Amino acid sequence: MKHFDNNSLLVIVITFILFTLALFTTGFTHALFLEAGVFLVSVKLIMMAYHSSVRAEHMEKELKEIKTLLEKAQKDNVD
C-alpha cells in the first residue's frame, strides 16, 4: 500500500462506486460495455502508476548502491 497515495485510492473507490451504480441503473445493456471500458482504463492507469512507483524505488536503491561503491573506490584510491 505504500505505493498508492491517497489520490489513487480515492480514484479507485470513486471509479468502483460509479461502475457499480452504472451497473445497477443501466443493467446489462450496451452501456455496460462503455462503463466497463472506462473502468478498465482507470484500472490500467492506476496499475501503470503503481508499476512506475515500484520501478522508481528499485532504481533509487540501485543508484544508492552505485554511489556507495564509487565513494568506497575513491576513498581506496586516495589512501
mmCIF file of the C-alpha atoms, coordinates in Angstrom:
data_MODEL
# 
_entry.id   MODEL 
# 
loop_
_atom_site.group_PDB 
_atom_site.id 
_atom_site.type_symbol 
_atom_site.label_atom_id 
_atom_site.label_alt_id 
_atom_site.label_comp_id 
_atom_site.label_asym_id 
_atom_site.label_entity_id 
_atom_site.label_seq_id 
_atom_site.pdbx_PDB_ins_code 
_atom_site.Cartn_x 
_atom_site.Cartn_y 
_atom_site.Cartn_z 
_atom_site.occupancy 
_atom_site.B_iso_or_equiv 
_atom_site.pdbx_formal_charge 
_atom_site.auth_seq_id 
_atom_site.auth_comp_id 
_atom_site.auth_asym_id 
_atom_site.auth_atom_id 
_atom_site.pdbx_PDB_model_num 
ATOM 1  C CA . MET A 1 1  ? 0.000   0.000  0.000   1.00 0.00 ? 1  MET A CA 1 
ATOM 2  C CA . LYS A 1 2  ? 2.969   2.337  0.283   1.00 0.00 ? 2  LYS A CA 1 
ATOM 3  C CA . HIS A 1 3  ? 2.963   2.861  -3.498  1.00 0.00 ? 3  HIS A CA 1 
ATOM 4  C CA . PHE A 1 4  ? -0.631  4.072  -3.514  1.00 0.00 ? 4  PHE A CA 1 
ATOM 5  C CA . ASP A 1 5  ? -1.148  7.649  -2.467  1.00 0.00 ? 5  ASP A CA 1 
ATOM 6  C CA . ASN A 1 6  ? -4.443  8.962  -1.142  1.00 0.00 ? 6  ASN A CA 1 
ATOM 7  C CA . ASN A 1 7  ? -5.448  10.338 -4.544  1.00 0.00 ? 7  ASN A CA 1 
ATOM 8  C CA . SER A 1 8  ? -5.017  6.942  -6.223  1.00 0.00 ? 8  SER A CA 1 
ATOM 9  C CA . LEU A 1 9  ? -7.072  5.241  -3.545  1.00 0.00 ? 9  LEU A CA 1 
ATOM 10 C CA . LEU A 1 10 ? -9.764  7.893  -3.902  1.00 0.00 ? 10 LEU A CA 1 
ATOM 11 C CA . VAL A 1 11 ? -9.872  7.368  -7.686  1.00 0.00 ? 11 VAL A CA 1 
ATOM 12 C CA . ILE A 1 12 ? -10.133 3.600  -7.201  1.00 0.00 ? 12 ILE A CA 1 
ATOM 13 C CA . VAL A 1 13 ? -13.033 3.929  -4.774  1.00 0.00 ? 13 VAL A CA 1 
ATOM 14 C CA . ILE A 1 14 ? -14.929 6.534  -6.815  1.00 0.00 ? 14 ILE A CA 1 
ATOM 15 C CA . THR A 1 15 ? -14.459 4.605  -10.062 1.00 0.00 ? 15 THR A CA 1 
ATOM 16 C CA . PHE A 1 16 ? -15.672 1.382  -8.479  1.00 0.00 ? 16 PHE A CA 1 
ATOM 17 C CA . ILE A 1 17 ? -18.691 3.093  -6.922  1.00 0.00 ? 17 ILE A CA 1 
ATOM 18 C CA . LEU A 1 18 ? -19.639 4.752  -10.210 1.00 0.00 ? 18 LEU A CA 1 
ATOM 19 C CA . PHE A 1 19 ? -19.176 1.494  -12.115 1.00 0.00 ? 19 PHE A CA 1 
ATOM 20 C CA . THR A 1 20 ? -21.381 -0.354 -9.616  1.00 0.00 ? 20 THR A CA 1 
ATOM 21 C CA . LEU A 1 21 ? -24.045 2.355  -9.782  1.00 0.00 ? 21 LEU A CA 1 
ATOM 22 C CA . ALA A 1 22 ? -23.972 2.271  -13.588 1.00 0.00 ? 22 ALA A CA 1 
ATOM 23 C CA . LEU A 1 23 ? -24.347 -1.496 -13.497 1.00 0.00 ? 23 LEU A CA 1 
ATOM 24 C CA . PHE A 1 24 ? -27.479 -1.301 -11.372 1.00 0.00 ? 24 PHE A CA 1 
ATOM 25 C CA . THR A 1 25 ? -29.031 1.707  -13.128 1.00 0.00 ? 25 THR A CA 1 
ATOM 26 C CA . THR A 1 26 ? -28.413 0.709  -16.747 1.00 0.00 ? 26 THR A CA 1 
ATOM 27 C CA . GLY A 1 27 ? -28.478 -3.035 -16.273 1.00 0.00 ? 27 GLY A CA 1 
ATOM 28 C CA . PHE A 1 28 ? -26.814 -5.408 -18.676 1.00 0.00 ? 28 PHE A CA 1 
ATOM 29 C CA . THR A 1 29 ? -27.159 -3.293 -21.785 1.00 0.00 ? 29 THR A CA 1 
ATOM 30 C CA . HIS A 1 30 ? -24.833 -1.872 -24.393 1.00 0.00 ? 30 HIS A CA 1 
ATOM 31 C CA . ALA A 1 31 ? -23.977 0.967  -21.979 1.00 0.00 ? 31 ALA A CA 1 
ATOM 32 C CA . LEU A 1 32 ? -22.421 -1.599 -19.653 1.00 0.00 ? 32 LEU A CA 1 
ATOM 33 C CA . PHE A 1 33 ? -19.632 -2.178 -22.170 1.00 0.00 ? 33 PHE A CA 1 
ATOM 34 C CA . LEU A 1 34 ? -18.885 1.532  -22.214 1.00 0.00 ? 34 LEU A CA 1 
ATOM 35 C CA . GLU A 1 35 ? -18.845 1.667  -18.412 1.00 0.00 ? 35 GLU A CA 1 
ATOM 36 C CA . ALA A 1 36 ? -16.630 -1.420 -18.266 1.00 0.00 ? 36 ALA A CA 1 
ATOM 37 C CA . GLY A 1 37 ? -14.228 0.182  -20.739 1.00 0.00 ? 37 GLY A CA 1 
ATOM 38 C CA . VAL A 1 38 ? -13.968 3.338  -18.654 1.00 0.00 ? 38 VAL A CA 1 
ATOM 39 C CA . PHE A 1 39 ? -13.437 1.227  -15.540 1.00 0.00 ? 39 PHE A CA 1 
ATOM 40 C CA . LEU A 1 40 ? -10.683 -0.806 -17.204 1.00 0.00 ? 40 LEU A CA 1 
ATOM 41 C CA . VAL A 1 41 ? -8.913  2.319  -18.436 1.00 0.00 ? 41 VAL A CA 1 
ATOM 42 C CA . SER A 1 42 ? -8.925  3.702  -14.899 1.00 0.00 ? 42 SER A CA 1 
ATOM 43 C CA . VAL A 1 43 ? -7.584  0.428  -13.528 1.00 0.00 ? 43 VAL A CA 1 
ATOM 44 C CA . LYS A 1 44 ? -4.857  0.351  -16.185 1.00 0.00 ? 44 LYS A CA 1 
ATOM 45 C CA . LEU A 1 45 ? -3.754  3.908  -15.329 1.00 0.00 ? 45 LEU A CA 1 
ATOM 46 C CA . ILE A 1 46 ? -3.594  3.041  -11.650 1.00 0.00 ? 46 ILE A CA 1 
ATOM 47 C CA . MET A 1 47 ? -1.617  -0.134 -12.393 1.00 0.00 ? 47 MET A CA 1 
ATOM 48 C CA . MET A 1 48 ? 0.830   1.855  -14.516 1.00 0.00 ? 48 MET A CA 1 
ATOM 49 C CA . ALA A 1 49 ? 1.303   4.387  -11.719 1.00 0.00 ? 49 ALA A CA 1 
ATOM 50 C CA . TYR A 1 50 ? 1.918   1.563  -9.237  1.00 0.00 ? 50 TYR A CA 1 
ATOM 51 C CA . HIS A 1 51 ? 4.422   -0.130 -11.532 1.00 0.00 ? 51 HIS A CA 1 
ATOM 52 C CA . SER A 1 52 ? 6.198   3.153  -12.121 1.00 0.00 ? 52 SER A CA 1 
ATOM 53 C CA . SER A 1 53 ? 6.444   3.769  -8.383  1.00 0.00 ? 53 SER A CA 1 
ATOM 54 C CA . VAL A 1 54 ? 7.900   0.303  -7.758  1.00 0.00 ? 54 VAL A CA 1 
ATOM 55 C CA . ARG A 1 55 ? 10.451  0.712  -10.546 1.00 0.00 ? 55 ARG A CA 1 
ATOM 56 C CA . ALA A 1 56 ? 11.475  4.174  -9.326  1.00 0.00 ? 56 ALA A CA 1 
ATOM 57 C CA . GLU A 1 57 ? 12.049  2.817  -5.831  1.00 0.00 ? 57 GLU A CA 1 
ATOM 58 C CA . HIS A 1 58 ? 14.120  -0.048 -7.226  1.00 0.00 ? 58 HIS A CA 1 
ATOM 59 C CA . MET A 1 59 ? 16.224  2.305  -9.365  1.00 0.00 ? 59 MET A CA 1 
ATOM 60 C CA . GLU A 1 60 ? 16.773  4.613  -6.390  1.00 0.00 ? 60 GLU A CA 1 
ATOM 61 C CA . LYS A 1 61 ? 18.064  1.677  -4.357  1.00 0.00 ? 61 LYS A CA 1 
ATOM 62 C CA . GLU A 1 62 ? 20.439  0.645  -7.142  1.00 0.00 ? 62 GLU A CA 1 
ATOM 63 C CA . LEU A 1 63 ? 21.714  4.217  -7.558  1.00 0.00 ? 63 LEU A CA 1 
ATOM 64 C CA . LYS A 1 64 ? 22.453  4.408  -3.836  1.00 0.00 ? 64 LYS A CA 1 
ATOM 65 C CA . GLU A 1 65 ? 24.419  1.162  -4.090  1.00 0.00 ? 65 GLU A CA 1 
ATOM 66 C CA . ILE A 1 66 ? 26.407  2.529  -7.047  1.00 0.00 ? 66 ILE A CA 1 
ATOM 67 C CA . LYS A 1 67 ? 27.087  5.772  -5.180  1.00 0.00 ? 67 LYS A CA 1 
ATOM 68 C CA . THR A 1 68 ? 28.317  3.831  -2.151  1.00 0.00 ? 68 THR A CA 1 
ATOM 69 C CA . LEU A 1 69 ? 30.620  1.726  -4.317  1.00 0.00 ? 69 LEU A CA 1 
ATOM 70 C CA . LEU A 1 70 ? 32.015  4.808  -6.086  1.00 0.00 ? 70 LEU A CA 1 
ATOM 71 C CA . GLU A 1 71 ? 32.648  6.578  -2.794  1.00 0.00 ? 71 GLU A CA 1 
ATOM 72 C CA . LYS A 1 72 ? 34.418  3.478  -1.465  1.00 0.00 ? 72 LYS A CA 1 
ATOM 73 C CA . ALA A 1 73 ? 36.542  3.234  -4.621  1.00 0.00 ? 73 ALA A CA 1 
ATOM 74 C CA . GLN A 1 74 ? 37.503  6.902  -4.404  1.00 0.00 ? 74 GLN A CA 1 
ATOM 75 C CA . LYS A 1 75 ? 38.406  6.506  -0.741  1.00 0.00 ? 75 LYS A CA 1 
ATOM 76 C CA . ASP A 1 76 ? 40.575  3.455  -1.552  1.00 0.00 ? 76 ASP A CA 1 
ATOM 77 C CA . ASN A 1 77 ? 42.349  5.366  -4.352  1.00 0.00 ? 77 ASN A CA 1 
ATOM 78 C CA . VAL A 1 78 ? 43.123  8.308  -2.081  1.00 0.00 ? 78 VAL A CA 1 
ATOM 79 C CA . ASP A 1 79 ? 44.615  6.073  0.604   1.00 0.00 ? 79 ASP A CA 1 
# 
